[in-house]
Amino acid sequence: MSSPDFLKNVKSLMSILQMVGLVVFFLVLYGVFLISCERRIIFHPVKYPEGYWSPASRSIPVEDVYFTTGDGVRLHGWYVPSSGGAATMLWFHGNAGNLTHRLGNIEMLRSLHINLFIFDYRGYGRSEGEPDEAGIYLDSQAAYDWLVNIKKTLPQKIVLFGRSLGGICAVEIAAKNPAAGLILESVFPSARRMAQKIFPFLPLGWAIKSRFDAIAQVPGLKLPKLFLHGTQDEVVPYKLGRELFAAAVEPKAFYDIEGAGHNDTYLVGGPAYFDALDRFIRNAISDGSRKNS
């Protein structure tokens, strides 16, 4: 090879290396930016007065509930009673909006004739504070404690329901408290697995502070478990829901919500979706009653 050709090849290689280095530099810079904004990326609270704060307009009877967490944060929730309700659903909602944005879903759930308690994490709706992983776990425990200690709801009558990020909270509570059953809808295995999905070219799993590690806890949960996932979920891929289910032990069941995305499960699922919830809740409560009789 002549000297001019060799020098030309060296220059081309140097150009390529410089371009690769520049790309890597900007990817690292972008990763650092994402990590610095981690909390704002994960949590999207909508604070009062934004939202739909008139449940009476839909003829939904709501008891405004205020309670305090172990670290002194005052939270707000809605308790929705049902005449003769044999079960109580403790609802852990997802990472965006506030409890009022679940009003349409609450209205449809009333057909199951169960009591329902939904609350806002710190920083959401009328709840004080700012959200973080440790904080929303404390909030979830405080909500469970309110049901058991203040409302005098028997644990064997409580079904934990968590959607998306709220499913991580539901798993956390199920790992530390008795309950009749656990329903996980559109839930991801861990923050690391979600980071791999959202940023496949950035190894952020090792760097982010939040763990949200449901997959580490579900193998130890012995209570009945129902997993539901939209087959067209654009936020938490269906295969991640299956991955979490595979890690769980019996008794467990998986329900495909055909054609549903992340936020329209109860709409696309229709009557069959609510029938699946109803069957699971009735069986879980019945099993819990037999074990405690």
Secondary structure, DSSP 4 states (H G I P E B T S, - for coil): --HHHHHHHHHHHHHHHHHHHHHHHHHHHHHHHHHHTHHHHH-EE-BTTSS---GGGGT---EEEEEE-TTS-EEEEEEE--TT-S-EEEEE--SEE-GGGGHHHHHHHGGG--EEEEEPPTTSBT--S---HHHHHHHHHHHHHIIIIIS---GGGEEEEEETHHHHHHHHHHHHS--SEEEEES--S-HHHHHHHH-TTS--TTT-S----GGGTGGG--S-EEEEEETT-SSS-HHHHHHHHHHSPSSEEEEEETT--SS-HHHHHHHHHHHHHHHHHHHHHHHHHHHT-
